[in-house]
Amino acid sequence: MKKQIGLFGGSFNPIHSAHIELAQSTLKIFNLDKLLFLPANISPFKSPDLEKNKFHRLNMLKLALTNYPKFAISEYELTKGGPSLTIDTIRFFQSKYPSVEFYLIMGEDSFDSITSWHSFKEIFSTINIIVYPRENYCFKQTIINKFPDFKEIKSDIENISKFSTLNKNSLFFLNLPFLKGSSTQARLDFKEEKTCFNLIPPEVIEYIKKNNLYC
């Protein structure tokens, strides 16, 4: 049986409890062998200033994930430099580990804009995709509007909606409650000196304070 690994990309600016909770749920539901966090160097859809604090973002990830043995961090996108294109990351990991079955993890907000991504059709045809719910988005409506050829098929996994994609890969939607919190809100809370102990791991809070981030 193939080893199964999840690829969870994002800016993680900073990492927060919803990221960790989602990763734990995905790991358990899909019985993944490992889940890789992939901090972006520069997101094509976010501020280029992201590159300036990439080492802080990486250090915060390391602090937050220390006690999770099935979580790992890949520095591939950070060391590669330039804009972080999802298709490049997929190609890299599938070429390096051809015997592994990979799952790409993303939120509904990202999935809603996936047709604007570089080589998005290749993404659909080469990897399984797991989409988690985000507030103010409707996954099934996005399927109807943008991917009318996708068909819902029977899923053997509880709380999962499964769809057939352009090739033999599968598209999964996690029917879970909305996860509270966002990196944007965390940064705003720090800037306004609000408490966010329920949103960010304590060791990450200490790191942020020590390095005067998000002031």
N, C-alpha and C positions, 0 to 999 in steps of 0.2 A: 504493500500500500504506500502511495506517495506521501511524503511529508507535506503538511499543510501549514503555510505561513501567511499571516495577514500583514499588509503594508498600509500603515496609517500615517499619511503625510499631513503637514500643516505648518503654520508658522510657530505655534506653541509659544506665544508671546504675551503672557507666560502660559505654561502648562497649568491646568486647573483640575479640580475634582471631577468635572463632567467628562474630560478627556479620559481620565483613569477609569471611571465608572463604565463608560462606553467600551473601552478596551477590554475590561474584565468581562462584560456581558458578551461581547463578540467572541472572545476566546472560549468562553464556556458553551455558548449556543452552537458554535460551529466546530467545537472540539479541536481547535487549532493547536499545533505543536508549539508555535511561537508567534508573537506579534511584534513587528518591527515599527518603532516610531521613526519617522523620517522628517526631521526639521528642514524646512525649505531654506535655501540660500536667499533667493529673491523670488517672490511669487509674481507671476505675470499680472495678477489682478490686485496686488496690494502695493503699498508704498515701497519705493526702492530703498528707503531708510532701514528696511528690515535687515539688510546685510550688515549694517553697522553694529548691531547687537547680537550677531549670530552666536558668538561664543558664550555670551550670557544665557541665551536661550538654550544652548546645548548643556551648559552647567546646571541650569534649573531642571532640565529633563533628567539628568543623571541623579540629582538629589531626590527628585520625586519618585523615581522608579527603582530605587535601590532595593526595596523589599519585595519586588515582584519578579520571581525567577523566570517566568515565561515571557517577560517583556525584555526587549533589547532595543538599542538605539543604533541606527545607521547614520554615519556622517557623510554618506555618499553625495548627497546634494550640496552639502556645505563645502566639501573639498573639491567637488567638480567646478563650483563657481558658476557665475552667470545666472540667468533665469532658470528656475526649477520647472522643467517640463515633465509632466507625469509619464508621457510615453517614453522618454529617455530613461527614466527610473525603471519602468517595467522592462524595457529591453535589456537593461544592465543586469537586473536580478534574474530574469529568465535565461539569459545567456550564461551567467555565472553558475546558476544552480538549475540545470535543465531537468533534474529529477524531482523538483519541488513544484507543488501546485500552489500558486499564489492567489490571494484574495485582496483586492483593492478596496479600502474602506473610505467612505466619504459621507458628508452630510447632504441632506436634501437641497440645501442652498447651492452647494457645488454641483450636484447632479442637475439642477435646474438650468445651469449655464454650460453644461458639458459640451454642447454642440459648438461652443466658441473655443474649445480647447484644441491645441495642436494635435492633429491626427486622431481625433476622437473616435472615428470609426475603427481604427486599428486597436484602440483601447478596448472597445466593446468586443472585438473579435479575438483578442489574445488573453484576456484575463477575466476571472469571475469578479463581480462587483457587489459589494455590500453597502447599502445606503441606510443611514440612520435618520430618524425624524428630526426636523427643525421647525420651530414655531413659524407660522405664517406661510408654510409651503404645503403643497398637496401632491404627494408622489404619484398617485394613480392618475391625477389630472395631467401631470407632466408627461406621463407615458402616453395618454390619449392624444395630447396636443402635439407632441414632438416625435413620438415613436409608435405610431399606430400599428406597425407591423409586429411589435412585441406582443407576445401572447402569455397570459398568466397560466401557469401549469401547477399541478399538484405538488405541494411541498411536504417532505417527510419530517420537517423540523417545526416544532411548535413555535407560534408567534412570528412566523416568517412567511412573507409573500414571495413567490418565486416566479420569474419570467424567463422566457427563452430570448436570447439575444441574437445578434447577427451571425453568430457561428455556433459552436457547440458549448460555449460558456454560458453561465447563468448570471442573472441579475436578481439579487435578494434585497428585500426591504424588511427592516427590523420593526415589527409592530410593537414598539415600546413607548412608554411615556416620554414626553419631551424632557430632555436633560436641562436642568437649570444652570445658568451661568455661561459666561463667555469671556474670552481673553480681553475683548474690548471693554466690557464692564469692569473686569478686574483692574485694568490700567486706569480707568476713570476713577474707580474707588481709591486707588493709591494716590492719584493726583489730587483728589479732594479730601485725602486723609481719612477716608471711611474705613471701617473694619471690614475685612473680607476673609475672616478665619474659616468660614464654612465653605469658601470657594477655592482657596489655594492651600496646598500642604504647608504646614508650619515651617519646615526647613526651607521652602521656597520663599516664604514671606521674609524670613531672616536674611536670605541671600539678597532679595530685592532691597531691603532696608540698608544692608551693609554696603551695597554698590550704588545706592541712590538712583535706582531705576524708576522710571515712570513718574518722576517728580513734575 
